[in-house]
Amino acid sequence: MRRTYDKETNINEMFDYLEDQIKHSGQSAIENTYYYQNHEHKEMFLSIRGYFAESLKNPEVDAACYIIAMPDIYRHINIFELISPMDWIREDGRLSAPFKALKPHIQYLALAAAEAEGMKFNTKPALSLGLAHWNLEQLKIFWQFTAIRRKNAM
């Protein structure tokens, strides 16, 4: 369970983010060119980045926000209980119930994102699993995740 202070800090950062969006609403943002599963994915991504304000400076957090904003994932997690975007995958050292509720192809995307953050699992690497099973849409999501994560290298 997260402390109230942590939640309050995230909420204050979210309001700062929203204020910044209003101030710069006339400017085109790179996020508008990203590949999204659907409109809901885009809207959730923009909202979640506001909650995890570190995503504005840290592409690794930004990329994790992109993954958890996928509707199939977002519907199963409570971001207000997370300290970082990928915390929901594990619970007491085991894969969490929300993770287990996902379809395997979506699990592979989540695992790939978690592995990119340095989490280790007792499974075949998620990238290997994903490349063997992802459809074109899931590959595009993974490619976009990779591009967001590496945007400082561009």
C-alpha positions in Angstrom: 0.0 0.0 0.0 1.4 3.4 -0.9 1.7 6.2 1.6 -0.7 9.1 1.3 2.3 11.5 0.9 3.5 9.6 -2.2 0.0 9.8 -3.7 -0.3 13.5 -2.9 3.1 14.2 -4.5 2.0 12.3 -7.7 -1.3 14.2 -7.8 0.5 17.6 -7.4 2.8 16.6 -10.3 -0.2 15.6 -12.3 -1.7 19.1 -11.9 1.6 20.7 -12.9 1.6 18.5 -16.0 -2.0 19.5 -16.8 -1.1 23.2 -16.4 1.9 22.8 -18.7 -0.4 21.1 -21.3 -2.8 24.0 -21.2 0.0 26.5 -21.5 1.5 24.7 -24.6 -1.8 23.5 -26.1 -1.1 25.2 -29.4 2.2 23.5 -30.0 2.5 20.1 -31.8 3.8 17.3 -29.6 5.8 14.3 -30.7 3.3 12.1 -28.8 0.8 12.8 -31.5 2.9 10.9 -34.0 3.2 7.7 -31.9 1.6 4.5 -32.8 -1.4 3.7 -30.5 -3.5 0.6 -30.3 -6.6 2.9 -30.3 -7.7 6.4 -29.2 -8.2 5.2 -25.6 -4.5 4.1 -25.5 -3.4 7.5 -26.5 -5.6 9.3 -24.0 -4.6 7.0 -21.2 -0.9 7.4 -22.1 -1.1 11.2 -21.9 -3.0 11.0 -18.6 -0.6 8.4 -17.0 2.4 10.5 -18.0 0.9 13.3 -16.0 0.6 11.1 -13.0 4.2 9.7 -13.3 5.7 13.2 -13.9 9.2 11.7 -14.1 8.2 10.4 -17.5 8.6 13.9 -18.9 12.4 13.7 -18.1 13.0 10.0 -18.1 12.3 8.0 -21.4 12.4 4.7 -19.5 9.5 5.8 -17.3 7.8 7.3 -20.3 8.1 4.0 -22.3 6.7 2.1 -19.3 3.7 4.5 -19.2 3.1 3.8 -22.8 2.8 0.1 -22.1 0.6 0.4 -19.0 -1.7 2.8 -21.0 -2.7 -0.1 -23.3 -6.4 -0.6 -22.5 -5.9 -4.4 -21.9 -3.4 -3.6 -19.2 -4.8 -0.3 -17.8 -8.2 -2.0 -17.0 -6.5 -4.5 -14.7 -4.3 -2.2 -12.6 -4.6 0.7 -10.2 -2.0 3.2 -11.1 -2.6 5.1 -7.8 -1.0 2.2 -5.9 2.1 2.2 -8.0 5.4 3.9 -7.2 6.7 3.2 -10.7 4.8 2.2 -13.7 5.9 -1.5 -13.9 5.4 -2.2 -10.1 2.1 -4.0 -10.8 3.7 -7.0 -12.5 5.0 -8.5 -9.3 3.4 -9.0 -5.9 5.3 -10.6 -3.1 8.0 -11.8 -5.5 5.5 -13.6 -7.8 3.7 -12.5 -10.9 0.6 -10.6 -9.8 -3.0 -11.4 -10.4 -3.6 -8.5 -12.7 -0.6 -9.7 -14.8 -2.0 -13.3 -14.9 -5.4 -11.9 -16.1 -3.8 -10.6 -19.3 -3.8 -12.5 -22.6 -0.4 -14.1 -23.3 0.6 -11.8 -26.1 -0.1 -8.8 -23.8 1.8 -10.5 -21.0 4.8 -10.7 -23.3 4.7 -6.9 -24.0 4.5 -6.2 -20.3 7.3 -8.7 -19.5 9.5 -7.1 -22.2 9.0 -3.7 -20.7 9.7 -5.0 -17.2 12.8 -6.8 -18.5 14.0 -3.6 -20.1 13.8 -2.0 -16.5 16.0 -4.9 -15.2 13.4 -7.1 -13.7 14.2 -10.8 -14.0 11.7 -13.6 -14.4 11.9 -17.4 -14.4 10.7 -17.6 -18.0 12.1 -17.6 -21.5 13.0 -13.9 -22.3 9.9 -11.9 -23.2 11.5 -10.7 -26.4 11.9 -14.2 -27.7 8.4 -15.1 -26.7 7.0 -12.0 -28.2 8.8 -12.3 -31.5 7.5 -15.8 -31.8 3.9 -14.9 -31.1 3.1 -11.2 -31.6 0.9 -10.1 -34.4 1.8 -6.9 -36.4 -0.1 -4.6 -34.1 1.7 -5.9 -31.0 5.1 -5.6 -32.9 4.2 -2.0 -33.6 3.5 -1.4 -30.0 6.8 -3.0 -29.0 8.7 -0.9 -31.6 7.0 2.3 -30.4 7.9 1.3 -26.8 11.5 0.9 -27.9 11.6 4.2 -29.8 10.2 6.1 -26.7 12.7 4.4 -24.4 15.6 5.3 -26.7 14.4 8.8 -27.7 17.4 10.4 -26.0 19.7 8.5 -28.4 18.2 10.3 -31.4 
